[in-house]
Each structure stands twice: as structure tokens, then as C-alpha cells.
Amino acid sequence: MIKCLQSSQKLVSLAERRRKLINKAAAQRVLLSVEMESFKKPLATVDRGLQILRFFRQHPILMLGVTSAISAINPNRVSKWLQTSLSVLQLARSISSLIIKK
């Protein structure tokens, strides 16, 4: 009888602990969703940029066509764009090399 009573108390305490953990997890999910809301718009912009990048990687001739059209219309703009893109590329490479080393 005593073992049954102890077993029953243990089950009750486990059920109580389980209930508390479920409530804690629910509260954490709510907090996480509120915190992630501020990242929604920036991540959507990054995602769109990656989609465009993938598209041009799959269709490199289109990138060549766009660059050619822009250079025919305004060669100075392409020169500035190439200088900027080269700087960004060099910066990205240096940052990635620092990240990879660690």
C-alpha cells in the first residue's frame, strides 16, 4: 500500500512538472515570435536578393544583356557600378576569410 501511495505521489509530481514545462515552453514560443517579428522585413529583403542572385546565376546571359544595355545607355554608370561591386566583392572575401579562420 505504501509503495502504491509513493508511486501515486511520484506520478502526481511528474504530471505537475510536465504541466509547468509545457506552460514555460508556450511562454517561450510567444516571446520568440514577438522577438522574431522585428526580423521579418529585413529577412524578406535578404531572401528576395538571394532569389535574384540565384536567377542570374542560372541565366548568366541575361546578366550580360542587362550590363550591356546599361553600358550602352550610360557608360559612366557602369564604371561606377563595377567599382562599387568590386569593392563589395573584396570586402565580402576579406570578411569571409576572417570568419573561416576562426
C-alpha positions in Angstrom: 0.0 0.0 0.0 2.8 2.4 0.9 4.6 1.7 -2.4 1.4 2.4 -4.3 1.0 5.7 -2.4 4.6 6.7 -3.1 4.2 5.8 -6.8 1.0 7.8 -7.0 2.7 10.8 -5.4 5.6 10.5 -7.9 3.1 10.4 -10.8 1.4 13.5 -9.4 4.7 15.3 -9.1 5.7 14.3 -12.6 2.4 15.4 -14.0 2.8 18.8 -12.2 6.3 19.2 -13.5 5.2 18.3 -17.1 2.4 20.9 -16.9 4.9 23.6 -15.7 7.3 22.7 -18.5 4.5 22.8 -21.1 3.4 26.3 -19.9 7.0 27.5 -19.9 7.6 26.3 -23.4 4.4 28.0 -24.5 5.5 31.3 -23.0 8.9 31.0 -24.7 7.3 30.4 -28.0 5.2 33.5 -27.6 8.3 35.6 -26.6 10.3 34.2 -29.5 7.6 35.0 -32.1 7.4 38.6 -30.7 11.2 38.9 -30.9 11.4 37.5 -34.5 8.7 39.9 -35.8 11.4 42.6 -36.0 13.5 40.4 -38.2 10.7 39.6 -40.7 11.1 42.5 -43.1 14.9 42.5 -43.2 15.0 38.8 -43.8 12.4 39.1 -46.6 14.6 41.7 -48.3 17.6 39.4 -48.0 15.6 36.5 -49.3 14.4 38.4 -52.3 18.0 39.5 -53.0 19.1 35.8 -52.9 16.3 34.9 -55.3 17.5 37.5 -57.8 21.1 36.3 -57.4 20.1 32.7 -58.0 18.1 33.7 -61.0 21.1 35.5 -62.6 23.4 32.6 -61.7 21.0 30.3 -63.6 20.7 32.7 -66.5 24.1 34.4 -66.9 23.4 35.6 -70.4 20.6 37.8 -69.0 23.1 39.4 -66.7 25.4 40.1 -69.6 22.5 41.6 -71.6 21.5 43.9 -68.7 25.0 45.0 -68.2 25.5 45.6 -71.9 22.2 47.6 -72.1 23.2 49.8 -69.2 26.7 50.4 -70.5 25.2 51.3 -73.9 22.9 53.8 -72.3 25.3 55.3 -69.7 28.9 54.1 -69.7 29.8 56.2 -66.6 27.1 54.5 -64.5 28.5 51.0 -65.4 32.0 52.2 -64.5 30.9 53.4 -61.1 28.8 50.2 -60.6 31.7 48.0 -61.4 34.0 49.9 -59.0 31.4 49.6 -56.2 30.8 45.9 -56.9 34.5 45.2 -56.9 34.8 46.9 -53.6 31.9 44.9 -52.2 33.4 41.7 -53.5 36.7 42.4 -51.9 35.1 43.3 -48.6 33.0 40.1 -48.7 36.1 38.0 -49.4 38.0 39.6 -46.6 35.2 39.1 -44.1 34.6 35.5 -45.2 38.3 34.7 -44.8 38.2 36.2 -41.3 35.1 34.1 -40.4 36.6 30.9 -41.9 39.9 31.3 -40.0 38.0 31.2 -36.7 
